[in-house]
Amino acid sequence: MKNKKISIDFDIERIKKKIPIKSEILISNTKYNDTYYLKEVRLEQYVERCDKKFGNYYLVILHIQTNKGNVLMKFDEGYREKYSFELMIELIKKFEGFSSLINRAIIELEI
């Protein structure tokens, strides 16, 4: 299996030349199973545009780097409050949905 780079649920061109305004490493250097090693799982927040009435329009991406490839997955997008990124991190860390996100990324790498 060659090293793949996959984007799920969004066009990678949306972030190609942008730098995230916020980024948080959720886990790193972790063995997932006998086949996959998670180098890094990171949440990144990008500003796509600003509206005078609604504020910033954010795109939040989950970036999963493994020994078999990288997966970029849209986690959230829209007009959000100032501290919504921190709340997303808290949500991911507290609930079992985190393993579902990783499983989905691994399934995409195996296709």
C-alpha positions as CSV (number, residue, x, y, z in Angstrom):
1,M,0.0,0.0,0.0
2,K,1.5,3.3,-1.0
3,N,1.4,6.4,1.1
4,K,-1.9,8.1,0.3
5,K,-3.3,11.6,0.9
6,I,-7.1,11.7,1.1
7,S,-9.5,14.5,1.8
8,I,-13.0,13.6,3.0
9,D,-16.1,15.9,2.8
10,F,-14.3,19.0,1.4
11,D,-12.2,20.2,-1.5
12,I,-8.6,20.4,-0.4
13,E,-8.2,23.6,-2.6
14,R,-10.1,25.4,0.2
15,I,-7.0,25.2,2.4
16,K,-4.2,24.7,0.0
17,K,-2.5,28.1,0.4
18,K,-3.8,28.9,3.8
19,I,-2.3,28.7,7.3
20,P,-4.6,27.6,10.1
21,I,-5.3,30.3,12.6
22,K,-5.5,27.6,15.4
23,S,-4.1,24.1,15.5
24,E,-4.1,21.6,18.3
25,I,-2.4,18.2,18.4
26,L,-4.8,15.7,20.0
27,I,-2.6,12.6,20.0
28,S,0.8,11.7,18.6
29,N,3.1,8.7,18.2
30,T,0.6,6.1,19.1
31,K,0.2,2.5,17.9
32,Y,-3.4,2.1,16.7
33,N,-3.4,-1.6,15.8
34,D,-1.0,-4.1,14.2
35,T,-1.0,-2.2,10.9
36,Y,-1.4,1.5,11.7
37,Y,0.8,3.8,13.7
38,L,-0.7,7.3,14.3
39,K,2.1,9.8,13.9
40,E,-0.2,12.8,14.7
41,V,-3.9,13.6,15.0
42,R,-4.4,17.4,14.8
43,L,-7.4,19.7,14.6
44,E,-6.9,22.8,12.5
45,Q,-9.1,25.9,12.2
46,Y,-9.1,28.1,9.1
47,V,-11.0,31.4,8.4
48,E,-12.6,31.4,5.0
49,R,-14.3,34.7,5.0
50,C,-15.7,37.4,7.3
51,D,-19.2,38.8,7.4
52,K,-19.9,42.2,9.1
53,K,-23.1,40.7,10.7
54,F,-22.1,37.1,11.5
55,G,-18.4,37.3,11.9
56,N,-15.8,34.8,10.7
57,Y,-16.8,31.7,8.7
58,Y,-14.6,28.9,9.9
59,L,-13.5,25.6,8.4
60,V,-12.2,23.0,10.9
61,I,-10.2,20.1,9.6
62,L,-9.1,16.9,11.4
63,H,-5.7,15.9,10.0
64,I,-4.7,12.3,10.7
65,Q,-1.1,11.3,9.8
66,T,-0.4,7.6,9.8
67,N,2.4,5.3,8.6
68,K,0.2,4.4,5.6
69,G,-0.9,7.9,4.6
70,N,-2.6,11.1,5.5
71,V,-6.3,11.9,5.8
72,L,-7.8,15.4,5.9
73,M,-11.4,15.3,7.1
74,K,-13.9,18.2,7.5
75,F,-14.9,18.3,11.1
76,D,-17.0,21.4,11.1
77,E,-17.7,24.6,9.2
78,G,-19.8,27.8,9.6
79,Y,-20.1,31.0,11.5
80,R,-19.0,30.1,15.1
81,E,-18.3,31.8,18.4
82,K,-14.9,32.9,19.4
83,Y,-14.2,29.9,21.6
84,S,-15.8,27.2,19.5
85,F,-12.5,25.6,18.5
86,E,-11.6,25.0,22.2
87,L,-15.0,23.5,22.8
88,M,-14.6,21.2,19.8
89,I,-11.3,19.9,21.2
90,E,-12.9,19.3,24.6
91,L,-15.8,17.4,22.9
92,I,-13.4,15.2,20.9
93,K,-11.3,14.4,24.0
94,K,-14.2,13.6,26.3
95,F,-16.3,11.4,24.1
96,E,-15.9,8.1,22.2
97,G,-16.5,9.8,18.8
98,F,-12.7,10.2,18.6
99,S,-12.2,6.5,17.8
100,S,-15.0,6.7,15.2
101,L,-13.1,9.5,13.4
102,I,-9.9,7.5,13.4
103,N,-11.6,4.4,12.2
104,R,-13.3,6.3,9.3
105,A,-9.9,7.7,8.3
106,I,-8.3,4.2,8.3
107,I,-11.2,2.7,6.3
108,E,-10.6,5.4,3.6
109,L,-6.8,4.6,3.5
110,E,-7.6,0.9,2.9
111,I,-10.0,1.5,0.0
